[in-house]
Amino acid sequence: MSTRANIKFSSPHGEVIHIDRSHDGFPENILPDIEKVVELCKGRWSGSELGQLVSAFLGYHFEANRRIQKYEPCIGYEKAGDESYCYFVRWNDESREYEFGVLE
């Protein structure tokens, strides 16, 4: 059985984009993947620019030789419902940067 995960990217304006990972969704795999992209994008935008961050996340983790990618957008649904872990990535207006972690 695979360990599914969902990442909820959100802005302070109510925009939300969900990304799914159908296997190996453990925090030790997902959190470093999020951190790499958040660090690469730090200081690039004056606001959340949610679409840009999600595009960067998917592009950074794209592997040309894989038939099925590790991450994919949830199209037509927010979550599959059988996730073992759910994560968040959200813009903090006060600190002017993204924060992320595991949703409880």
TAFENKA-V542919 format. One record per residue. N is the residue number from 1. OMEGA is omega in whole degrees, 0 to 359 (* if undefined). Layout:
# TAFENKA-V542919
<<N:OMEGA> <N:OMEGA>>
This chain:
# TAFENKA-V542919
<<1:182> <2:178> <3:183> <4:178> <5:176> <6:177> <7:180> <8:175> <9:182> <10:178> <11:178> <12:183> <13:178> <14:177> <15:180> <16:173> <17:179> <18:176> <19:183> <20:168> <21:189> <22:181> <23:177> <24:183> <25:181> <26:180> <27:181> <28:175> <29:188> <30:184> <31:176> <32:177> <33:177> <34:184> <35:180> <36:184> <37:177> <38:179> <39:179> <40:184> <41:183> <42:177> <43:182> <44:186> <45:180> <46:179> <47:186> <48:181> <49:187> <50:180> <51:179> <52:180> <53:180> <54:176> <55:178> <56:180> <57:181> <58:180> <59:181> <60:185> <61:178> <62:178> <63:186> <64:183> <65:179> <66:176> <67:178> <68:183> <69:178> <70:184> <71:175> <72:178> <73:174> <74:182> <75:180> <76:177> <77:178> <78:180> <79:178> <80:179> <81:181> <82:180> <83:173> <84:181> <85:172> <86:183> <87:176> <88:170> <89:183> <90:179> <91:176> <92:182> <93:182> <94:181> <95:180> <96:176> <97:179> <98:171> <99:183> <100:180> <101:180> <102:174> <103:180> <104:*>>
